[in-house]
Amino acid sequence: MPAMSSRPRVFVTGARRGIGCGIAFGFAEAGYDVVINDLVQDDATQAALAGLRERGANAQFVLGDISDLDAVPGIAERAFRAFGGLECLVNNAGISVKKRGDLLDVTPESYDTVMNVNLRGPFFLTQEIAKRMIGEKSAHPRSIISLSSANATLVAPDRAEYCLSKTGISMMTKLYAVRLAEADIGVFEIRPGIIRTDMTAVVKEKYDRLIADGITPVKRWGEPQDIARAAVSLASGDFHFSTGDAVHVDGGLHIHRL
């Protein structure tokens, strides 16, 4: 086991690329040691670990599928013990629907797959990490941050199961915020908007057009670094009298306009 660090420690799921990797890099730049998780260990994983170390962080990788509830306790334990504890969990891992389509054609298989990764997995991983956090003290602020989506409130009937999973993350955040307040653990939700990732690459032309036409007041794509800055800020302890809140990182997409 690596020696305990005096630096704060964070665990980011689904972090070998995309938004998760951007979040992990942001924490490394802020002085954290970082544990990342993903489904596979490949060249992208090694690149992410190298990037973290280049940014001054001690870095470890935990292989595992958070949708496999039998594996979740082991994932939590390995992440928590990688550097002797954790100050922050970032529930980033998530998937979209395999195929967009009519709400009336959603299958139980698609529903279960999306919900298991996007909601059930984060719920039980948070449960495991929170119990470990409560059992140990830390000199640093502690937090649990979960990524939902603009679709926590904005309806997209062509990917209903995704919308439902992200709305569930919003309630999960509030529930854990109430339970963990007495342990001085802040619980927050980040709602990303249109972010440039592999997941959105398949609809790039559509969103290029919508952004140009003003779907967001801030007329640009969001980047993983935008999400990272929000996550690091929430984990910093500067929002000590806040918990259970959702932070929109969406260029103003959520604002209702006439």
C-alpha positions as CSV (number, residue, x, y, z in Angstrom):
1,M,0.0,0.0,0.0
2,P,1.4,3.5,-0.9
3,A,2.3,5.7,2.1
4,M,-0.4,8.0,3.3
5,S,-0.2,11.4,1.7
6,S,-0.7,14.7,3.5
7,R,-2.3,15.9,0.3
8,P,-6.1,15.7,-0.3
9,R,-7.2,12.6,-2.2
10,V,-9.9,12.2,-4.8
11,F,-11.5,9.2,-6.6
12,V,-13.0,9.9,-10.0
13,T,-15.0,7.1,-11.8
14,G,-15.0,6.7,-15.6
15,A,-11.8,8.8,-15.8
16,R,-9.5,7.3,-18.3
17,R,-10.8,9.8,-21.0
18,G,-13.4,12.5,-21.6
19,I,-14.9,14.5,-18.9
20,G,-13.6,12.2,-16.2
21,C,-10.0,12.5,-17.3
22,G,-10.5,16.3,-17.5
23,I,-11.8,16.3,-13.9
24,A,-8.9,14.1,-12.7
25,F,-6.4,16.5,-14.3
26,G,-8.1,19.5,-12.7
27,F,-7.8,17.9,-9.3
28,A,-4.1,17.0,-9.9
29,E,-3.4,20.6,-10.8
30,A,-5.1,21.7,-7.6
31,G,-2.8,19.6,-5.5
32,Y,-4.7,16.4,-5.0
33,D,-3.5,12.8,-5.3
34,V,-5.9,11.0,-7.7
35,V,-7.4,7.6,-8.0
36,I,-9.1,6.9,-11.3
37,N,-11.4,4.1,-12.3
38,D,-12.7,2.7,-15.6
39,L,-13.9,-0.5,-17.2
40,V,-10.7,-1.3,-19.1
41,Q,-7.0,-0.7,-18.6
42,D,-5.5,0.3,-21.9
43,D,-3.3,2.9,-23.6
44,A,-5.8,5.7,-22.7
45,T,-5.5,4.6,-19.1
46,Q,-1.7,4.8,-19.2
47,A,-1.9,8.2,-20.9
48,A,-4.3,9.5,-18.1
49,L,-2.0,8.2,-15.4
50,A,1.0,9.8,-17.1
51,G,-0.9,13.1,-17.4
52,L,-1.8,13.0,-13.7
53,R,1.8,12.4,-12.7
54,E,3.1,15.2,-15.0
55,R,0.7,17.5,-13.1
56,G,2.4,16.6,-9.8
57,A,-0.1,14.0,-8.5
58,N,0.4,10.6,-7.1
59,A,-1.9,8.5,-9.2
60,Q,-3.4,5.0,-9.1
61,F,-5.9,3.1,-11.3
62,V,-8.7,0.9,-10.0
63,L,-10.2,-1.4,-12.6
64,G,-13.9,-2.2,-12.2
65,D,-17.5,-1.9,-13.4
66,I,-19.6,0.2,-11.0
67,S,-22.8,-1.3,-12.4
68,D,-21.7,-4.7,-11.0
69,L,-22.9,-4.5,-7.5
70,D,-20.8,-7.5,-6.4
71,A,-17.7,-5.6,-7.5
72,V,-18.6,-2.2,-5.9
73,P,-17.4,-2.9,-2.4
74,G,-14.0,-4.0,-3.7
75,I,-13.7,-1.0,-6.0
76,A,-14.5,1.3,-3.1
77,E,-12.0,-0.4,-0.8
78,R,-9.2,-0.3,-3.3
79,A,-9.9,3.4,-4.1
80,F,-10.1,4.4,-0.4
81,R,-6.9,2.6,0.5
82,A,-4.8,3.6,-2.5
83,F,-3.5,6.6,-0.6
84,G,-4.8,5.9,2.8
85,G,-8.2,7.5,2.5
86,L,-10.3,9.9,0.4
87,E,-11.5,13.4,0.8
88,C,-13.6,13.5,-2.4
89,L,-15.6,11.1,-4.6
90,V,-16.6,12.2,-8.1
91,N,-19.3,10.0,-9.6
92,N,-18.5,10.7,-13.3
93,A,-19.0,7.3,-14.9
94,G,-22.0,7.2,-17.2
95,I,-23.3,6.1,-20.5
96,S,-25.9,7.4,-23.0
97,V,-28.4,5.2,-24.8
98,K,-27.0,2.9,-27.5
99,K,-29.6,4.1,-30.0
100,R,-31.8,7.2,-29.8
101,G,-35.4,6.6,-30.8
102,D,-39.1,6.8,-30.0
103,L,-40.0,6.8,-26.3
104,L,-42.6,4.1,-27.1
105,D,-39.9,1.8,-28.3
106,V,-37.6,1.9,-25.2
107,T,-36.8,-1.7,-24.2
108,P,-36.4,-3.0,-20.6
109,E,-32.8,-4.0,-21.6
110,S,-31.9,-0.5,-22.6
111,Y,-33.6,1.0,-19.6
112,D,-31.8,-1.4,-17.2
113,T,-28.4,-0.9,-18.8
114,V,-28.5,2.9,-18.6
115,M,-30.0,3.0,-15.1
116,N,-27.5,0.4,-13.7
117,V,-24.5,2.5,-14.8
118,N,-25.9,6.0,-14.4
119,L,-27.8,5.7,-11.1
120,R,-27.7,2.3,-9.4
121,G,-23.9,2.0,-9.6
122,P,-23.3,5.6,-8.3
123,F,-25.8,5.2,-5.5
124,F,-24.2,2.1,-4.1
125,L,-20.6,3.3,-4.7
126,T,-21.5,6.5,-2.8
127,Q,-22.9,4.4,0.0
128,E,-19.7,2.4,0.3
129,I,-17.4,5.4,0.1
130,A,-19.5,7.5,2.5
131,K,-19.3,4.7,5.2
132,R,-15.6,4.7,4.9
133,M,-15.4,8.5,5.0
134,I,-17.5,8.6,8.2
135,G,-15.2,6.1,9.8
136,E,-12.1,8.2,9.4
137,K,-11.1,11.8,10.1
138,S,-9.4,14.2,7.7
139,A,-7.7,17.6,7.9
140,H,-9.1,18.5,4.5
141,P,-12.7,19.4,3.4
142,R,-14.7,16.3,2.3
143,S,-17.2,16.0,-0.5
144,I,-19.1,13.8,-2.8
145,I,-19.9,15.2,-6.3
146,S,-22.1,13.5,-8.9
147,L,-22.4,14.4,-12.5
148,S,-26.0,14.5,-13.8
149,S,-26.8,16.4,-17.0
150,A,-28.9,19.2,-18.4
151,N,-31.3,16.4,-19.0
152,A,-32.0,16.2,-15.3
153,T,-34.6,18.8,-16.2
154,L,-34.6,19.2,-19.9
155,V,-36.7,16.6,-21.7
156,A,-35.2,14.5,-24.5
157,P,-37.8,11.9,-25.5
158,D,-35.4,10.2,-27.9
159,R,-33.3,9.0,-24.8
160,A,-35.8,8.7,-22.1
161,E,-33.9,6.3,-19.9
162,Y,-30.9,8.6,-19.9
163,C,-33.1,11.5,-18.7
164,L,-34.6,9.4,-15.9
165,S,-31.2,8.3,-14.7
166,K,-29.9,11.8,-14.5
167,T,-33.0,13.0,-12.7
168,G,-32.4,10.2,-10.2
169,I,-28.9,11.6,-9.6
170,S,-30.5,14.9,-8.5
171,M,-32.5,13.2,-5.9
172,M,-29.6,11.0,-4.8
173,T,-27.6,14.1,-4.2
174,K,-30.2,15.6,-1.9
175,L,-30.6,12.4,0.0
176,Y,-26.9,12.0,0.7
177,A,-26.6,15.7,1.4
178,V,-29.1,15.3,4.3
179,R,-27.6,12.0,5.6
180,L,-23.9,13.2,5.5
181,A,-24.3,16.8,6.7
182,E,-23.7,15.7,10.3
183,A,-20.4,14.2,9.2
184,D,-19.4,17.5,7.5
185,I,-19.4,16.0,4.1
186,G,-20.7,18.3,1.4
187,V,-22.7,16.6,-1.4
188,F,-23.2,18.3,-4.8
189,E,-24.5,17.8,-8.3
190,I,-22.9,19.2,-11.5
191,R,-25.2,19.4,-14.5
192,P,-23.1,19.6,-17.7
193,G,-24.6,20.9,-20.8
194,I,-23.2,20.4,-24.3
195,I,-19.7,19.2,-23.6
196,R,-17.1,18.2,-26.3
197,T,-16.5,14.5,-25.7
198,D,-16.6,11.2,-27.5
199,M,-20.2,10.8,-26.4
200,T,-21.3,14.0,-28.1
201,A,-19.1,13.5,-31.2
202,V,-21.9,11.5,-32.8
203,V,-24.1,14.5,-32.8
204,K,-21.5,17.2,-33.4
205,E,-23.0,18.7,-36.5
206,K,-26.4,19.0,-34.8
207,Y,-24.9,20.8,-31.8
208,D,-22.6,23.0,-33.9
209,R,-25.7,24.3,-35.6
210,L,-27.7,24.7,-32.4
211,I,-24.9,26.6,-30.6
212,A,-24.5,28.8,-33.6
213,D,-28.2,29.5,-33.6
214,G,-28.1,30.5,-29.9
215,I,-29.4,27.5,-27.9
216,T,-27.0,28.7,-25.2
217,P,-26.3,32.3,-24.3
218,V,-22.6,31.4,-24.1
219,K,-22.1,30.4,-27.8
220,R,-19.5,27.7,-27.5
221,W,-19.0,24.1,-26.7
222,G,-18.3,23.2,-23.1
223,E,-15.0,21.5,-22.5
224,P,-14.0,18.9,-19.8
225,Q,-11.9,21.6,-18.2
226,D,-15.1,23.6,-17.5
227,I,-16.5,20.7,-15.5
228,A,-13.2,20.2,-13.8
229,R,-13.1,23.8,-12.5
230,A,-16.6,23.4,-11.0
231,A,-15.7,20.1,-9.3
232,V,-12.5,21.4,-7.8
233,S,-14.3,24.5,-6.5
234,L,-17.1,22.4,-4.9
235,A,-14.5,20.1,-3.3
236,S,-12.4,23.0,-1.9
237,G,-14.6,23.7,1.1
238,D,-15.3,27.2,0.0
239,F,-19.0,26.3,-0.1
240,H,-19.1,25.1,3.4
241,F,-22.6,26.4,4.2
242,S,-24.0,24.8,1.0
243,T,-25.0,21.2,0.3
244,G,-27.4,19.3,-1.9
245,D,-27.1,22.0,-4.6
246,A,-26.9,21.6,-8.4
247,V,-24.4,23.7,-10.3
248,H,-25.1,24.2,-14.0
249,V,-22.1,24.1,-16.2
250,D,-24.0,24.5,-19.5
251,G,-23.4,28.0,-20.9
252,G,-26.9,29.0,-19.7
253,L,-28.7,26.2,-21.5
254,H,-31.0,25.8,-18.5
255,I,-32.3,29.4,-18.6
256,H,-35.9,29.6,-19.8
257,R,-36.2,32.4,-22.4
258,L,-39.0,33.9,-24.4
